[in-house]
Amino acid sequence: MAITAAMVKDLRDSTGAGMMDAKKALIETDGDIEAAVDWLRTKGLAKAAKKSGRTAAEGLVAVAVKDGKAVAVEVNSETDFVAKNAEFQSMVAGIAAAALGVSDIDALNAADMGGMSVADTVVAKVATVGENMSVRRMSALEGDSVAAYVHNAAADGMGKIGVLVAMKGADNGIGKQIAMHIAASNPASLSEADIDPALVEREKNILTEQARESGKPEAVIEKMIVGRMAKFFEEVTLLGQKFVINPDITVGQAAADAGVEIIGFARLEVGEGIDKVVEDFAAEVAKVAQG
């Protein structure tokens, strides 16, 4: 029987399964929708897909380093309880290892992981554990030397915050110190040259309006803005920030003193930017009681 796009759509709508999974189910059952639903349920794919709408804002960031390349991968779960589970942590470690061989998240999801793709491995784990999970994002850096650091480690190489640093020159230990600084200070960019122009413009507008409220002449305000923007760049750029280990110098100076040049960094924090749904159970019960 010919499998049409409409049939695939109907099966996806009724089960929440992925497009390729729905198509495969229809092929395996010769187009029988009910049998295809059962096939998906048997494989655990329908169950996993139905959970995909639930917010997964917990989880872990795992880091891995090999041959001048460093990667950080965020894998989310719905609860911190699952993030502390040894099976979940083993899966995350495997995903981080697979990330060393790819350059972006799409390639990572398609990468082989013990005979299954990373994406299929996650789907299978969702069906087993009963929580929504996702490989949300990854970062990869290369350099003469690279360093990685994990903050709030839950297991070896994984925790709530993962940081990567890429350097030109040989690392004599400064890399981890800089990574620890990044975890604590969360710089917006490496230097003034590569900071987001929109962020600069927004900050400049705010500072300008604040200065004008002082009633000073425009010529004076312009000089004030120059000084305040310089202070802003010191605070938000990695190279301009005061080094947490030695606040008397900047991070850029610390790197130079160690004989290296920082050429890139990445910082991933679990759940960063995800809108978490806070459920008020008491309010929900009261609403049901009121009819």
N, C-alpha and C positions, 0 to 999 in steps of 0.2 A: 504493500500500500504506500502511495506517495505521501510523504510528510510535508504538510504545508506550513507556511509561516503563521497562519491563523491558528493552527492546531498547537504549535509551539507556544504562542502567546496565551492561549486559553489555559494550557497546562501551567505555565509560569504564573498566571494570575491566581490560579486555584491553589498552588503549592508554595509559591515564592521561590521556586528553584531557579538556578541560573539558566541562561539560554541554552548553553551546550549540554547541560545535564538534562534539561527538558527534552531537547531533540534526541539525545541518546536513549532516554526512557521510551520515547515514542517509537524509535527504530526497534528497540529490543522487544516491544510489545505489539509490533505491527499496527501502530496507530490507535490502539485501544486506550482511550483516555483513563478509564478507571484502573486498568491494569498498569498504566504508566504511573499513576499516582501511587499505587501499591509498590511498584518497583522503586520509586524515589524514596518512599518511606522505609523500604527494606534496606536501602543503601544508606539511610540516615540523611539523605540530601534534602528532603522536604522539611524534616525537623530542623535541620541546621538553617535552612533558608528562612523559616518563619521567625527565627530569633534575630535575623539580620537587622530588624528595625529597632532593636533595643540598643540603648546607648552603651558603648564600650569605651569607658574613659579611664579605666584602671589598666594595670598591666606592667610591662617592664621595657626598659631600654637596654639592649645588649650591645657591647662593643667587641670588635675583633681587630687584630693587627697582624699583618703578614707581608714581608718583603716590600716595605716602603708604602704599603697601603693600609688605611684604617677605615673601618666602617662602623656606623651606629645604626641600629634598627629599632623602631618602636613597634611593639606588638601589644595590642590592647585586649583586655578582657572586661567583663562587666563588673567584677568584684575583685577586691584586693586579696580575698581568700584564695581565688584561683591563681592569682599571680604568685602566691607563695607555694603553690603546689609543685612538687618535684617534676611531674610529667610535663606541666606547662613550661617550666623553666628549661627542661631538656629540649623541648620543641623550639623555644626561643633561641637557645644556644645553637641549635642546628640551623636555624634561619640566618643567624648572624654569620655563621661559617659559610653558608651558601652565598651571602651578600658579598663576600670577598671576591667572587668571580663575576660579578655583574656591576653595572653602572647606574641603574635606576630601579624604581619600585616595580615597574611593569616586568622588567627582565627578572627581578627577584621572584615575583609571584610565579613566573614560568620556570624558574630554575629547578633542577632536579634535587631531591632531598630523600635519599634512600629509596629510589624507585618510584616516587610520587613527586609531583610538582609541589612547590611550597604552598600554593593556593589550595590544592587538593588536601594537603596535609592539615592545613588549618580547618578546612571544612569537616574533615574526618574527626578532628579534635572537638569541634563544636558539637557534633552529633554525640560524641562520647561523654563530654563533660556537661553539656546542657546549657552552656552560656555562649552568647555571641562573642566572637573574637575577630580580630582583623590585623593584618600587617599594614599599619597606617602610613609609615614613611621611613625613608632611609637617607643617610648622608654618607658620602665616600670622599676621602681625601688621599692625595699622594704627595710625597716629597722625599728629599734626601733622608729625612728621618720623620717619623710620625709617633705621636703619643696619644694614649687614651686614658680616660679616668671615669670611674663610675661613682656617683654620690648616692648615699643610702643604699649600699649594696645589699641585695637579697640573696645573691649567690655569686660565684666567681664570674666577673665580667658582665654583670647585669644589675640594674637597680632603677631608681626613679629618675635620675638624671645621668645622661651619658655625654661626654665631651671628647672631641677629637681636635688635635692640633697638628698641622703639617708645617715642617720647617725646612729651610735651606741650610745645610750644614749638619754636623754630627751632634746628636743630642747627648748631653752629659748629665741628664737628670732634670734640666730646666723644663723639658716638655711637660712632664707630669705636674710640675709646680704651676705652669701657665694654665694647664687644663683645670686644675683645682681653682685657680683664680676665676676662670671663665664660668665654672659651675656656680660660684658664689656671686659674681658681679653681673653676669648675663649681658655682655656688651651687645650693642645693636649692630656693630660692624667692625671690620678689622681696622680701618683708618677713616679719616675724614673724606678721602677720595671716593670711597665706595659706600658711603652711607646713603640711605634712601632719600632722594631729593625731596619727596613729599614730607618726610619727617623733619627735614631741615627747615623747609618753608613753614610748616606748622609751628615749629618752635620759635622761629624768627618772628612770626606774626604775633604770637603770644607775648614774647618779650618786648616787642615794639609797643603793643597796647599797654602793657604794664608801665613802660617807661613814659609814655605820653600822659598817663594819669598823674605823673609827678609834676606836670606843668612846665617842664624844662624846655628850652628852645630845641628845634629840630637838629641843629648842628651838634648839640650836646647829646641828644638822644642817639644819633648815629654812632657816636663814639661809645656810648654805653652799650649799644647792641653788639658792636664789634667785640668788646670785652666779655659780654655775657655769652655770646655764641662760642667764643674760644673756650670758656668754662664748660659749656654744653658739650663740645667735642671731646674735652678731656674726660667727661663723665661717661659718655656713651660709646666711645671707640676703644677697642682693646688696646691698641698701641699707646693711646693717650691716658688710659686709666692708671691710677696709682696702684702699684703692685701690692697685693694683699700681704705678701710675705715680707716685703720691705717697702712701706709706704713713702719712703724718702725718694724713690725712683719710680719711673713709669714702667709699664710692662715692656714697652718698646726698648727702653734702656736696659732692662734686665736681660732681655734676649740678646741684645748687642754685646753686653758684658760677657755673656755665656758663649759668644761666637756663633750665634745662629740668627736667622731672619725668619720671622713668622710669615708664612705665605697663605695661610688659611686656617679657619677653625669652624667647628660645628658644635651646636649644643641642642640636644633633644631632651625634653622633659615630658614625662608621661602625662597624657591628657591635656597638654598645652593647646589652648584654642578650642577645645571641645566644650560645647554647652551641655553641662550636666543637668539632667532632669531630677529635681529634688522632690521626692514624693512625700506628701503629708498624709500618712496612713490614717490618722484620726479624722482628718477632714474628709477623706474618701469614704470612710465608714459612715460618717454623719450624713454625707450626701446621699448615700444609698438608703439610709434609714428614713430620710425625708421623702423618699420616693422620687 
